[in-house]
């Protein structure tokens, strides 16, 4: 699936819920299904700066596609990074760089997060795209 198709699927899933409590519960469930980062990657180098909670992200490239793993010490934050990883993991670096992230607004995520969590969300997106830029540079 393309990033766009995955994002549309996520938007559809979130639109099934009537209120934000249900959406938060769904995000927590998504966080539980996150591909967990290996302990050896839980280092300061892999912490996303700008997040209130600790969020570790590791990226590896296999067959010109980036695989992300992550973890967080906060359940909502873990759900947020799970959504982003679902959209971007297994994709070509250029597709990640070029990807639009409006789906985050479409599911209403930014407006229902505290300002510090919303900043963390922006930092997470930025970090995933930075990994993509680094890997794309290697491919060029």
N, C-alpha and C positions, 0 to 999 in steps of 0.2 A: 504493500500500500504506500501511496505517496504521503508526504507530511500533511498536505492539504486534506486528503481523505481521512487520515487519522484524526486531524483536528475537527473535521465535520462530525465524525463519529462521537468524539468527546462532547461536542456542543449538543448533539442529539441526546446523549446519555444524561447530561445535566438538565436538559429541558424537560425530562420526565418527572423531575422533582418539583413539588409545589412551593416548598419553602426552603430557606437557607439552612435550617437545622438538618433537614434530610440531605442537602448537598454536602454539608460538613461531614455528616456520617459517611456518605459515599466517598468523600476524599480520604477519610481515615481508613476505609476499607481498601482503597487504591494504594495507600501508603503501606498497608500490610502485605500487598502483593508485589511490592517494589523489589527489583533484582538487587539484593543486598551487596554492598561493597565489601570486599575482603578486608579483614582487620588491618592488614599491612598497608592499606591505602588510606586508613583513617589517620592522616597526618595533617599537620598545619598547612602543608603545601596544597592539600586538596580541599581545605575548608573554603567555602564561598564567603568572601568578604562582603559585609553589608547586610548580613542576615542577623537577626536578633538571636535566633537559635543556632546551634551548630548544624551545618549541612556539609557533608563531604560528598564530592563527586569525583569519579574516576572515569577516564575515557581511554579506550583502546581502539585502534583501527585494524579491522580484519577485512580483507578483500575490498578495500576502498570504501568501507562503510564503518561508521563510528558506533561502537557499543558503549553505552553509559551504564554505570552502576552508581548507587548513591545510598546514603542513609542520613538520618537526622535524629536529634535527641528530642524533637517535639513532634507529636502525632499529626497536627495540621500541616506543619511544614513538610513532613514526610509525604503527605498526600499531595502537596503542591509539586514537589520535585518529581513525584511519581507520574503526575500528569505530563509534565514537561519531558521527562525521559520517554514516556510512551510515544509522544509526538516525534521526538528527534532520534531516539536510539535506532540503530540499524539503517541509518540513512547516509547518503554520500555527503561529505563535508560541504560541497558547494550548495546542495539543496538546503542544508541547515542554515548556511550563511544567508541564502536568499529567502528563507522562509519568513512568512508574515506571522506575527504572533497576535493578531487581532482576536483569535479564538478565546484568548484569556479574558478579553473584555466582553465577548459574546456570552460567556458563561457567567459573567458578572463577578469574576473573582476579585479583581482589584478593588471594586467598590465595597466589597464585603469583608475586606481584610483591614486590620489596623494599619495605620501609616507605616509602622516599622516592618510589618509583614509584607505590605505592598512594595516597600523598598527592597526587601529581601527577594521578592518575586522577580523584580527587575534585575537584581544582581544575579539570580540563578539563570535567567535567560541570557544575560550578557556573558556569563561564564561558559555556558554550553556553546554559544556562538564563538567565543574565543578559542575553545578547543577545536571547533570546526575550522576556524581560520588557520590555526597552527597546523592541522593535518592537511588542509588544502595546500598550504605552502610547501609541505613535504612532497605532495603529489606533482606540483608544478615543476 
